[in-house]
């Protein structure tokens, strides 16, 4: 059974998950193994801890960091493991730069899109309306990727963790596919600058398979985009 997340912590939790997903995708795109696991966890008193790195933020500081560009981590945790905490902080800073980099390329598209997928899946798991939206879709699996390459990731139901994002394997059966025609469209949709409906209508997103399922995902992503800031 998945852990429950109260609504007043959903935004920082989705943000922390999207930061972790960005880091994982950044290392994958560079062909490197992650030097440390930044998988976040929620703790009492409104604290988010990134893996065993020693890097921790309060919920408000984590959200404020994305809006102001900086935030002070919890010094008690930081000083307990200063070297790993500093390395983790450097990774998060590099992720933030990618999200704000003006040049559009494959690396930026993959990192930003993977971040957005994680935030959306977190909402599918914990936001009451999104939970209701996908109540009858348990067992469905659909792919996300680019037109010229096909699906890169899949979103599927896991009985332990519920909805999750993972790498797509070519022999897996999908209920549907959502493919972006170019990197610019992927980034614009991921950050809420381009509506999925408009993108699909203009041919910037190609949909195949169970369209109602993909429409639900697009709606859930718009909810997440409105509430969860970019890393």
C-alpha positions as CSV (number, residue, x, y, z in Angstrom):
1,X,0.0,0.0,0.0
2,X,1.3,3.5,-0.8
3,X,1.7,6.0,1.9
4,X,-0.8,8.8,2.2
5,X,0.0,12.4,1.6
6,X,-2.2,15.1,3.0
7,X,-3.3,17.8,0.7
8,X,-1.4,20.6,2.4
9,X,1.9,18.7,1.6
10,X,1.0,17.6,-1.9
11,X,2.6,20.5,-3.7
12,X,6.0,20.2,-2.0
13,X,5.9,16.4,-2.3
14,X,5.1,16.6,-6.1
15,X,7.9,19.2,-6.4
16,X,10.4,17.0,-4.6
17,X,9.4,14.0,-6.7
18,X,9.9,16.0,-9.9
19,X,13.3,17.2,-8.8
20,X,14.3,13.5,-8.1
21,X,12.9,12.5,-11.5
22,X,14.9,15.3,-13.2
23,X,18.1,14.1,-11.6
24,X,17.5,10.5,-12.7
25,X,16.8,11.6,-16.2
26,X,19.8,13.9,-16.4
27,X,22.1,11.1,-15.4
28,X,20.4,8.7,-17.8
29,X,20.7,11.2,-20.7
30,X,24.4,11.6,-19.9
31,X,25.0,7.9,-19.7
32,X,26.1,8.1,-16.1
33,X,25.0,6.2,-13.0
34,X,23.7,8.6,-10.2
35,X,26.3,9.2,-7.6
36,X,23.7,9.3,-4.9
37,X,20.0,8.6,-4.5
38,X,17.9,11.7,-4.1
39,X,14.6,9.8,-3.7
40,X,12.7,12.2,-1.4
41,X,10.8,11.3,1.7
42,X,8.4,13.3,3.8
43,X,9.1,13.9,7.5
44,X,7.2,15.4,10.4
45,X,7.2,19.2,11.0
46,X,7.0,19.9,7.2
47,X,10.4,18.6,6.2
48,X,11.4,17.0,2.9
49,X,14.6,15.0,2.9
50,X,16.4,14.0,-0.3
51,X,17.6,10.4,0.0
52,X,20.4,9.9,2.5
53,X,22.4,12.9,1.3
54,X,21.6,15.0,4.3
55,X,20.0,17.7,2.2
56,X,16.6,18.7,3.6
57,X,14.3,21.6,3.2
58,X,11.1,22.8,4.9
59,X,8.1,22.6,2.6
60,X,8.0,26.4,2.3
61,X,11.7,26.7,1.6
62,X,11.5,24.1,-1.1
63,X,8.7,25.9,-2.8
64,X,10.3,29.3,-2.3
65,X,13.5,28.1,-3.9
66,X,11.8,27.5,-7.2
67,X,10.3,31.0,-7.0
68,X,13.3,33.0,-5.7
69,X,16.0,30.8,-7.2
70,X,17.6,30.0,-3.8
71,X,16.7,28.7,-0.4
72,X,18.6,27.8,2.8
73,X,18.5,24.1,3.5
74,X,18.1,22.8,7.1
75,X,21.4,23.4,8.7
76,X,21.0,20.6,11.2
77,X,20.8,18.0,8.5
78,X,23.3,19.7,6.3
79,X,26.0,19.8,9.0
80,X,25.5,16.2,9.8
81,X,26.6,15.2,6.3
82,X,28.1,18.3,4.7
83,X,29.9,16.7,1.8
84,X,27.0,14.6,0.4
85,X,24.6,17.4,1.2
86,X,26.7,19.8,-0.8
87,X,26.9,17.4,-3.8
88,X,23.1,16.9,-3.7
89,X,22.6,20.7,-3.6
90,X,24.9,21.0,-6.7
91,X,22.8,18.4,-8.6
92,X,19.6,20.3,-7.7
93,X,21.2,23.6,-8.9
94,X,22.2,22.0,-12.2
95,X,18.6,20.8,-12.7
96,X,17.3,24.2,-12.0
97,X,19.6,25.6,-14.7
98,X,18.3,23.1,-17.2
99,X,14.7,24.1,-16.5
100,X,15.6,27.7,-17.1
101,X,18.0,27.3,-20.0
102,X,16.8,29.1,-23.1
103,X,18.3,26.6,-25.7
104,X,15.9,23.8,-26.7
105,X,17.4,20.4,-27.2
106,X,16.9,16.7,-26.5
107,X,18.5,17.0,-23.0
108,X,16.3,19.8,-21.9
109,X,13.2,18.2,-23.4
110,X,13.8,14.9,-21.7
111,X,14.6,16.3,-18.3
112,X,11.7,18.8,-18.2
113,X,9.2,16.3,-19.6
114,X,10.3,13.6,-17.1
115,X,9.9,16.1,-14.3
116,X,6.4,17.0,-15.5
117,X,5.4,13.4,-15.8
118,X,6.5,12.7,-12.2
119,X,4.5,15.6,-10.9
120,X,1.4,14.5,-12.8
121,X,1.7,10.9,-11.6
122,X,2.0,12.2,-8.0
123,X,-1.3,14.0,-8.5
124,X,-2.8,10.9,-10.0
125,X,-1.9,9.1,-6.8
126,X,-2.8,11.7,-4.2
127,X,-5.0,14.5,-5.5
128,X,-8.7,13.6,-4.8
129,X,-10.1,14.6,-8.1
130,X,-7.3,12.9,-10.1
131,X,-7.7,9.8,-8.0
132,X,-11.4,9.8,-8.9
133,X,-10.6,10.5,-12.6
134,X,-8.4,7.4,-12.8
135,X,-10.4,5.1,-10.5
136,X,-11.6,2.9,-13.4
137,X,-8.2,2.9,-15.2
138,X,-6.4,0.6,-12.9
139,X,-4.3,-1.8,-15.0
140,X,-3.9,0.6,-17.9
141,X,-0.5,1.3,-19.3
142,X,0.3,4.1,-21.8
143,X,3.5,5.4,-23.4
144,X,5.0,8.9,-23.6
145,X,7.7,10.0,-26.0
146,X,8.5,11.6,-29.3
147,X,7.2,10.9,-32.8
148,X,10.6,10.0,-34.3
149,X,11.5,7.6,-31.5
150,X,8.3,6.3,-30.2
151,X,7.6,5.8,-26.4
152,X,10.4,6.5,-24.0
153,X,8.5,6.2,-20.8
154,X,5.4,4.3,-19.7
155,X,2.9,5.2,-17.1
156,X,1.4,2.2,-15.4
157,X,-0.3,0.9,-12.3
158,X,1.7,-0.8,-9.7
159,X,-0.2,-2.5,-6.9
160,X,2.4,-1.3,-4.3
161,X,3.1,2.3,-5.5
162,X,0.0,2.9,-7.6
163,X,0.6,5.0,-10.7
164,X,4.3,5.3,-11.6
165,X,6.6,6.4,-14.4
166,X,9.3,4.0,-15.7
167,X,11.3,3.3,-18.8
168,X,9.4,1.8,-21.7
169,X,10.5,-1.6,-23.0
170,X,9.8,-2.2,-26.7
171,X,7.9,-5.4,-26.3
172,X,5.4,-4.1,-23.8
173,X,1.7,-3.7,-24.7
174,X,0.3,-0.2,-24.4
175,X,-3.3,1.0,-24.1
176,X,-2.3,4.2,-25.8
177,X,0.5,6.5,-26.8
178,X,1.1,10.3,-26.5
179,X,4.0,11.4,-28.7
180,X,5.4,14.9,-29.1
181,X,6.4,15.9,-32.6
182,X,9.3,18.1,-31.4
183,X,11.3,19.1,-28.3
184,X,9.8,22.5,-28.2
185,X,6.3,21.2,-28.0
186,X,7.3,18.8,-25.2
187,X,8.8,21.5,-23.1
188,X,5.9,24.0,-23.8
189,X,3.3,21.4,-22.7
190,X,5.3,20.3,-19.7
191,X,5.6,23.8,-18.3
192,X,2.0,24.8,-19.1
193,X,2.8,27.2,-21.9
194,X,0.9,25.1,-24.4
195,X,-2.4,23.4,-23.7
196,X,-2.5,19.6,-24.5
197,X,-5.8,20.1,-26.3
198,X,-4.4,22.9,-28.5
199,X,-1.2,20.9,-29.1
200,X,-3.2,17.8,-30.1
201,X,-5.5,19.9,-32.4
202,X,-2.5,21.5,-34.1
203,X,-0.7,18.2,-34.6
204,X,2.1,18.9,-32.1
205,X,1.0,15.9,-30.1
206,X,0.0,12.6,-31.7
207,X,-2.4,10.4,-29.8
208,X,-3.1,6.8,-30.5
209,X,-5.0,4.1,-28.7
210,X,-7.5,4.9,-25.9
211,X,-7.9,8.6,-26.4
212,X,-10.2,9.1,-23.4
213,X,-7.4,7.7,-21.2
214,X,-4.9,10.1,-22.7
215,X,-7.4,12.9,-22.3
216,X,-7.6,12.1,-18.6
217,X,-3.9,12.2,-18.3
218,X,-3.8,15.6,-20.0
219,X,-6.3,17.0,-17.6
220,X,-4.4,15.7,-14.6
221,X,-1.2,17.3,-15.9
222,X,-2.9,20.6,-16.3
223,X,-4.0,20.5,-12.6
224,X,-0.5,19.7,-11.5
225,X,1.0,22.4,-13.7
226,X,-1.2,25.0,-12.1
227,X,-0.2,24.1,-8.6
228,X,3.4,22.7,-8.8
229,X,6.2,25.1,-9.6
230,X,9.0,24.1,-11.9
231,X,12.2,22.8,-10.2
